[in-house]
Amino acid sequence: MGLKVEVTTVAASKGSLDVVLKHQPNIKSGSQNVGSTDIDASFILIIK
């Protein structure tokens, strides 16, 4: 896929990181609500 994300934090925290990959053939409108979901994953994050 070639996706890269860099996140900078300023304080300790916890939460989740949600990743959704949509298959949008011929629907390149920029909307995240169209197409079928290929991946829907949630990762628990703890920043110390």
mmCIF file of the N, C-alpha and C atoms, coordinates in Angstrom:
data_MODEL
# 
_entry.id   MODEL 
# 
loop_
_atom_site.group_PDB 
_atom_site.id 
_atom_site.type_symbol 
_atom_site.label_atom_id 
_atom_site.label_alt_id 
_atom_site.label_comp_id 
_atom_site.label_asym_id 
_atom_site.label_entity_id 
_atom_site.label_seq_id 
_atom_site.pdbx_PDB_ins_code 
_atom_site.Cartn_x 
_atom_site.Cartn_y 
_atom_site.Cartn_z 
_atom_site.occupancy 
_atom_site.B_iso_or_equiv 
_atom_site.pdbx_formal_charge 
_atom_site.auth_seq_id 
_atom_site.auth_comp_id 
_atom_site.auth_asym_id 
_atom_site.auth_atom_id 
_atom_site.pdbx_PDB_model_num 
ATOM 1   N N  . MET A 1 1  ? 0.807   -1.182 0.000   1.00 0.00 ? 1  MET A N  1 
ATOM 2   C CA . MET A 1 1  ? 0.000   0.000  0.000   1.00 0.00 ? 1  MET A CA 1 
ATOM 3   C C  . MET A 1 1  ? 0.853   1.251  0.000   1.00 0.00 ? 1  MET A C  1 
ATOM 4   N N  . GLY A 1 2  ? 1.970   1.246  0.706   1.00 0.00 ? 2  GLY A N  1 
ATOM 5   C CA . GLY A 1 2  ? 2.825   2.409  0.735   1.00 0.00 ? 2  GLY A CA 1 
ATOM 6   C C  . GLY A 1 2  ? 2.314   3.546  1.597   1.00 0.00 ? 2  GLY A C  1 
ATOM 7   N N  . LEU A 1 3  ? 1.601   3.235  2.655   1.00 0.00 ? 3  LEU A N  1 
ATOM 8   C CA . LEU A 1 3  ? 1.091   4.273  3.546   1.00 0.00 ? 3  LEU A CA 1 
ATOM 9   C C  . LEU A 1 3  ? 2.055   4.475  4.701   1.00 0.00 ? 3  LEU A C  1 
ATOM 10  N N  . LYS A 1 4  ? 2.267   5.739  5.087   1.00 0.00 ? 4  LYS A N  1 
ATOM 11  C CA . LYS A 1 4  ? 3.133   6.053  6.223   1.00 0.00 ? 4  LYS A CA 1 
ATOM 12  C C  . LYS A 1 4  ? 2.495   7.185  7.011   1.00 0.00 ? 4  LYS A C  1 
ATOM 13  N N  . VAL A 1 5  ? 2.520   7.041  8.336   1.00 0.00 ? 5  VAL A N  1 
ATOM 14  C CA . VAL A 1 5  ? 1.947   8.058  9.218   1.00 0.00 ? 5  VAL A CA 1 
ATOM 15  C C  . VAL A 1 5  ? 2.960   8.354  10.314  1.00 0.00 ? 5  VAL A C  1 
ATOM 16  N N  . GLU A 1 6  ? 3.133   9.634  10.630  1.00 0.00 ? 6  GLU A N  1 
ATOM 17  C CA . GLU A 1 6  ? 3.989   10.035 11.736  1.00 0.00 ? 6  GLU A CA 1 
ATOM 18  C C  . GLU A 1 6  ? 3.159   10.868 12.703  1.00 0.00 ? 6  GLU A C  1 
ATOM 19  N N  . VAL A 1 7  ? 3.195   10.505 13.972  1.00 0.00 ? 7  VAL A N  1 
ATOM 20  C CA . VAL A 1 7  ? 2.401   11.187 14.996  1.00 0.00 ? 7  VAL A CA 1 
ATOM 21  C C  . VAL A 1 7  ? 3.345   11.701 16.077  1.00 0.00 ? 7  VAL A C  1 
ATOM 22  N N  . THR A 1 8  ? 3.155   12.932 16.503  1.00 0.00 ? 8  THR A N  1 
ATOM 23  C CA . THR A 1 8  ? 3.941   13.521 17.580  1.00 0.00 ? 8  THR A CA 1 
ATOM 24  C C  . THR A 1 8  ? 3.019   13.808 18.757  1.00 0.00 ? 8  THR A C  1 
ATOM 25  N N  . THR A 1 9  ? 3.450   13.409 19.946  1.00 0.00 ? 9  THR A N  1 
ATOM 26  C CA . THR A 1 9  ? 2.637   13.634 21.140  1.00 0.00 ? 9  THR A CA 1 
ATOM 27  C C  . THR A 1 9  ? 3.315   14.642 22.062  1.00 0.00 ? 9  THR A C  1 
ATOM 28  N N  . VAL A 1 10 ? 2.541   15.226 22.952  1.00 0.00 ? 10 VAL A N  1 
ATOM 29  C CA . VAL A 1 10 ? 3.091   16.186 23.922  1.00 0.00 ? 10 VAL A CA 1 
ATOM 30  C C  . VAL A 1 10 ? 2.860   15.744 25.356  1.00 0.00 ? 10 VAL A C  1 
ATOM 31  N N  . ALA A 1 11 ? 2.118   14.669 25.559  1.00 0.00 ? 11 ALA A N  1 
ATOM 32  C CA . ALA A 1 11 ? 1.833   14.203 26.913  1.00 0.00 ? 11 ALA A CA 1 
ATOM 33  C C  . ALA A 1 11 ? 1.470   12.724 26.889  1.00 0.00 ? 11 ALA A C  1 
ATOM 34  N N  . ALA A 1 12 ? 1.595   12.088 28.044  1.00 0.00 ? 12 ALA A N  1 
ATOM 35  C CA . ALA A 1 12 ? 1.180   10.695 28.184  1.00 0.00 ? 12 ALA A CA 1 
ATOM 36  C C  . ALA A 1 12 ? -0.336  10.612 28.013  1.00 0.00 ? 12 ALA A C  1 
ATOM 37  N N  . SER A 1 13 ? -0.777  9.519  27.407  1.00 0.00 ? 13 SER A N  1 
ATOM 38  C CA . SER A 1 13 ? -2.208  9.354  27.166  1.00 0.00 ? 13 SER A CA 1 
ATOM 39  C C  . SER A 1 13 ? -2.488  7.919  26.764  1.00 0.00 ? 13 SER A C  1 
ATOM 40  N N  . LYS A 1 14 ? -3.746  7.579  26.625  1.00 0.00 ? 14 LYS A N  1 
ATOM 41  C CA . LYS A 1 14 ? -4.122  6.285  26.060  1.00 0.00 ? 14 LYS A CA 1 
ATOM 42  C C  . LYS A 1 14 ? -5.414  6.449  25.283  1.00 0.00 ? 14 LYS A C  1 
ATOM 43  N N  . GLY A 1 15 ? -5.608  5.559  24.338  1.00 0.00 ? 15 GLY A N  1 
ATOM 44  C CA . GLY A 1 15 ? -6.783  5.626  23.473  1.00 0.00 ? 15 GLY A CA 1 
ATOM 45  C C  . GLY A 1 15 ? -6.688  4.558  22.408  1.00 0.00 ? 15 GLY A C  1 
ATOM 46  N N  . SER A 1 16 ? -7.235  4.838  21.242  1.00 0.00 ? 16 SER A N  1 
ATOM 47  C CA . SER A 1 16 ? -7.171  3.853  20.170  1.00 0.00 ? 16 SER A CA 1 
ATOM 48  C C  . SER A 1 16 ? -6.850  4.531  18.846  1.00 0.00 ? 16 SER A C  1 
ATOM 49  N N  . LEU A 1 17 ? -6.258  3.754  17.956  1.00 0.00 ? 17 LEU A N  1 
ATOM 50  C CA . LEU A 1 17 ? -5.981  4.183  16.593  1.00 0.00 ? 17 LEU A CA 1 
ATOM 51  C C  . LEU A 1 17 ? -6.842  3.309  15.690  1.00 0.00 ? 17 LEU A C  1 
ATOM 52  N N  . ASP A 1 18 ? -7.744  3.927  14.954  1.00 0.00 ? 18 ASP A N  1 
ATOM 53  C CA . ASP A 1 18 ? -8.647  3.191  14.067  1.00 0.00 ? 18 ASP A CA 1 
ATOM 54  C C  . ASP A 1 18 ? -8.184  3.356  12.622  1.00 0.00 ? 18 ASP A C  1 
ATOM 55  N N  . VAL A 1 19 ? -8.060  2.226  11.912  1.00 0.00 ? 19 VAL A N  1 
ATOM 56  C CA . VAL A 1 19 ? -7.624  2.226  10.517  1.00 0.00 ? 19 VAL A CA 1 
ATOM 57  C C  . VAL A 1 19 ? -8.723  1.593  9.677   1.00 0.00 ? 19 VAL A C  1 
ATOM 58  N N  . VAL A 1 20 ? -9.192  2.316  8.664   1.00 0.00 ? 20 VAL A N  1 
ATOM 59  C CA . VAL A 1 20 ? -10.217 1.798  7.756   1.00 0.00 ? 20 VAL A CA 1 
ATOM 60  C C  . VAL A 1 20 ? -9.722  1.973  6.323   1.00 0.00 ? 20 VAL A C  1 
ATOM 61  N N  . LEU A 1 21 ? -9.696  0.888  5.567   1.00 0.00 ? 21 LEU A N  1 
ATOM 62  C CA . LEU A 1 21 ? -9.315  0.930  4.160   1.00 0.00 ? 21 LEU A CA 1 
ATOM 63  C C  . LEU A 1 21 ? -10.544 0.597  3.329   1.00 0.00 ? 21 LEU A C  1 
ATOM 64  N N  . LYS A 1 22 ? -10.915 1.510  2.438   1.00 0.00 ? 22 LYS A N  1 
ATOM 65  C CA . LYS A 1 22 ? -12.103 1.325  1.602   1.00 0.00 ? 22 LYS A CA 1 
ATOM 66  C C  . LYS A 1 22 ? -11.697 1.008  0.166   1.00 0.00 ? 22 LYS A C  1 
ATOM 67  N N  . HIS A 1 23 ? -12.423 0.125  -0.467  1.00 0.00 ? 23 HIS A N  1 
ATOM 68  C CA . HIS A 1 23 ? -12.266 -0.186 -1.883  1.00 0.00 ? 23 HIS A CA 1 
ATOM 69  C C  . HIS A 1 23 ? -13.259 0.686  -2.638  1.00 0.00 ? 23 HIS A C  1 
ATOM 70  N N  . GLN A 1 24 ? -12.745 1.604  -3.456  1.00 0.00 ? 24 GLN A N  1 
ATOM 71  C CA . GLN A 1 24 ? -13.603 2.574  -4.128  1.00 0.00 ? 24 GLN A CA 1 
ATOM 72  C C  . GLN A 1 24 ? -13.315 2.621  -5.633  1.00 0.00 ? 24 GLN A C  1 
ATOM 73  N N  . PRO A 1 25 ? -13.590 1.539  -6.355  1.00 0.00 ? 25 PRO A N  1 
ATOM 74  C CA . PRO A 1 25 ? -13.332 1.577  -7.793  1.00 0.00 ? 25 PRO A CA 1 
ATOM 75  C C  . PRO A 1 25 ? -14.253 2.571  -8.492  1.00 0.00 ? 25 PRO A C  1 
ATOM 76  N N  . ASN A 1 26 ? -13.659 3.459  -9.280  1.00 0.00 ? 26 ASN A N  1 
ATOM 77  C CA . ASN A 1 26 ? -14.406 4.460  -10.053 1.00 0.00 ? 26 ASN A CA 1 
ATOM 78  C C  . ASN A 1 26 ? -15.236 5.406  -9.187  1.00 0.00 ? 26 ASN A C  1 
ATOM 79  N N  . ILE A 1 27 ? -14.883 5.552  -7.889  1.00 0.00 ? 27 ILE A N  1 
ATOM 80  C CA . ILE A 1 27 ? -15.639 6.437  -6.992  1.00 0.00 ? 27 ILE A CA 1 
ATOM 81  C C  . ILE A 1 27 ? -14.661 7.364  -6.267  1.00 0.00 ? 27 ILE A C  1 
ATOM 82  N N  . LYS A 1 28 ? -13.698 7.908  -6.903  1.00 0.00 ? 28 LYS A N  1 
ATOM 83  C CA . LYS A 1 28 ? -12.672 8.715  -6.246  1.00 0.00 ? 28 LYS A CA 1 
ATOM 84  C C  . LYS A 1 28 ? -13.200 10.109 -5.927  1.00 0.00 ? 28 LYS A C  1 
ATOM 85  N N  . SER A 1 29 ? -14.142 10.191 -4.992  1.00 0.00 ? 29 SER A N  1 
ATOM 86  C CA . SER A 1 29 ? -14.775 11.464 -4.651  1.00 0.00 ? 29 SER A CA 1 
ATOM 87  C C  . SER A 1 29 ? -14.159 12.112 -3.413  1.00 0.00 ? 29 SER A C  1 
ATOM 88  N N  . GLY A 1 30 ? -13.283 11.404 -2.697  1.00 0.00 ? 30 GLY A N  1 
ATOM 89  C CA . GLY A 1 30 ? -12.713 11.932 -1.464  1.00 0.00 ? 30 GLY A CA 1 
ATOM 90  C C  . GLY A 1 30 ? -13.568 11.659 -0.245  1.00 0.00 ? 30 GLY A C  1 
ATOM 91  N N  . SER A 1 31 ? -14.732 11.052 -0.434  1.00 0.00 ? 31 SER A N  1 
ATOM 92  C CA . SER A 1 31 ? -15.613 10.738 0.685   1.00 0.00 ? 31 SER A CA 1 
ATOM 93  C C  . SER A 1 31 ? -15.214 9.405  1.299   1.00 0.00 ? 31 SER A C  1 
ATOM 94  N N  . GLN A 1 32 ? -15.194 9.338  2.615   1.00 0.00 ? 32 GLN A N  1 
ATOM 95  C CA . GLN A 1 32 ? -14.860 8.085  3.291   1.00 0.00 ? 32 GLN A CA 1 
ATOM 96  C C  . GLN A 1 32 ? -16.075 7.183  3.489   1.00 0.00 ? 32 GLN A C  1 
ATOM 97  N N  . ASN A 1 33 ? -17.246 7.648  3.122   1.00 0.00 ? 33 ASN A N  1 
ATOM 98  C CA . ASN A 1 33 ? -18.475 6.898  3.387   1.00 0.00 ? 33 ASN A CA 1 
ATOM 99  C C  . ASN A 1 33 ? -18.969 6.071  2.205   1.00 0.00 ? 33 ASN A C  1 
ATOM 100 N N  . VAL A 1 34 ? -18.237 6.057  1.093   1.00 0.00 ? 34 VAL A N  1 
ATOM 101 C CA . VAL A 1 34 ? -18.674 5.279  -0.072  1.00 0.00 ? 34 VAL A CA 1 
ATOM 102 C C  . VAL A 1 34 ? -17.707 4.130  -0.311  1.00 0.00 ? 34 VAL A C  1 
ATOM 103 N N  . GLY A 1 35 ? -18.181 3.098  -0.983  1.00 0.00 ? 35 GLY A N  1 
ATOM 104 C CA . GLY A 1 35 ? -17.355 1.939  -1.274  1.00 0.00 ? 35 GLY A CA 1 
ATOM 105 C C  . GLY A 1 35 ? -17.503 0.867  -0.224  1.00 0.00 ? 35 GLY A C  1 
ATOM 106 N N  . SER A 1 36 ? -16.819 -0.243 -0.469  1.00 0.00 ? 36 SER A N  1 
ATOM 107 C CA . SER A 1 36 ? -16.878 -1.362 0.477   1.00 0.00 ? 36 SER A CA 1 
ATOM 108 C C  . SER A 1 36 ? -15.626 -1.360 1.345   1.00 0.00 ? 36 SER A C  1 
ATOM 109 N N  . THR A 1 37 ? -15.763 -1.802 2.588   1.00 0.00 ? 37 THR A N  1 
ATOM 110 C CA . THR A 1 37 ? -14.656 -1.803 3.539   1.00 0.00 ? 37 THR A CA 1 
ATOM 111 C C  . THR A 1 37 ? -13.803 -3.049 3.340   1.00 0.00 ? 37 THR A C  1 
ATOM 112 N N  . ASP A 1 38 ? -12.495 -2.836 3.090   1.00 0.00 ? 38 ASP A N  1 
ATOM 113 C CA . ASP A 1 38 ? -11.548 -3.942 2.960   1.00 0.00 ? 38 ASP A CA 1 
ATOM 114 C C  . ASP A 1 38 ? -10.895 -4.267 4.302   1.00 0.00 ? 38 ASP A C  1 
ATOM 115 N N  . ILE A 1 39 ? -10.547 -3.232 5.049   1.00 0.00 ? 39 ILE A N  1 
ATOM 116 C CA . ILE A 1 39 ? -9.911  -3.407 6.361   1.00 0.00 ? 39 ILE A CA 1 
ATOM 117 C C  . ILE A 1 39 ? -10.555 -2.441 7.343   1.00 0.00 ? 39 ILE A C  1 
ATOM 118 N N  . ASP A 1 40 ? -10.870 -2.938 8.529   1.00 0.00 ? 40 ASP A N  1 
ATOM 119 C CA . ASP A 1 40 ? -11.380 -2.097 9.613   1.00 0.00 ? 40 ASP A CA 1 
ATOM 120 C C  . ASP A 1 40 ? -10.735 -2.627 10.894  1.00 0.00 ? 40 ASP A C  1 
ATOM 121 N N  . ALA A 1 41 ? -9.682  -1.940 11.355  1.00 0.00 ? 41 ALA A N  1 
ATOM 122 C CA . ALA A 1 41 ? -8.916  -2.424 12.504  1.00 0.00 ? 41 ALA A CA 1 
ATOM 123 C C  . ALA A 1 41 ? -8.790  -1.321 13.547  1.00 0.00 ? 41 ALA A C  1 
ATOM 124 N N  . SER A 1 42 ? -8.760  -1.717 14.809  1.00 0.00 ? 42 SER A N  1 
ATOM 125 C CA . SER A 1 42 ? -8.579  -0.780 15.911  1.00 0.00 ? 42 SER A CA 1 
ATOM 126 C C  . SER A 1 42 ? -7.429  -1.262 16.767  1.00 0.00 ? 42 SER A C  1 
ATOM 127 N N  . PHE A 1 43 ? -6.495  -0.356 17.079  1.00 0.00 ? 43 PHE A N  1 
ATOM 128 C CA . PHE A 1 43 ? -5.324  -0.690 17.879  1.00 0.00 ? 43 PHE A CA 1 
ATOM 129 C C  . PHE A 1 43 ? -5.363  0.136  19.157  1.00 0.00 ? 43 PHE A C  1 
ATOM 130 N N  . ILE A 1 44 ? -5.173  -0.526 20.287  1.00 0.00 ? 44 ILE A N  1 
ATOM 131 C CA . ILE A 1 44 ? -5.115  0.165  21.574  1.00 0.00 ? 44 ILE A CA 1 
ATOM 132 C C  . ILE A 1 44 ? -3.737  0.806  21.707  1.00 0.00 ? 44 ILE A C  1 
ATOM 133 N N  . LEU A 1 45 ? -3.712  2.086  22.062  1.00 0.00 ? 45 LEU A N  1 
ATOM 134 C CA . LEU A 1 45 ? -2.455  2.820  22.216  1.00 0.00 ? 45 LEU A CA 1 
ATOM 135 C C  . LEU A 1 45 ? -2.279  3.260  23.660  1.00 0.00 ? 45 LEU A C  1 
ATOM 136 N N  . ILE A 1 46 ? -1.077  3.112  24.158  1.00 0.00 ? 46 ILE A N  1 
ATOM 137 C CA . ILE A 1 46 ? -0.708  3.645  25.466  1.00 0.00 ? 46 ILE A CA 1 
ATOM 138 C C  . ILE A 1 46 ? 0.594   4.399  25.266  1.00 0.00 ? 46 ILE A C  1 
ATOM 139 N N  . ILE A 1 47 ? 0.578   5.703  25.477  1.00 0.00 ? 47 ILE A N  1 
ATOM 140 C CA . ILE A 1 47 ? 1.746   6.544  25.312  1.00 0.00 ? 47 ILE A CA 1 
ATOM 141 C C  . ILE A 1 47 ? 2.231   6.920  26.698  1.00 0.00 ? 47 ILE A C  1 
ATOM 142 N N  . LYS A 1 48 ? 3.455   6.528  27.015  1.00 0.00 ? 48 LYS A N  1 
ATOM 143 C CA . LYS A 1 48 ? 4.011   6.749  28.358  1.00 0.00 ? 48 LYS A CA 1 
ATOM 144 C C  . LYS A 1 48 ? 4.922   7.945  28.367  1.00 0.00 ? 48 LYS A C  1 
# 
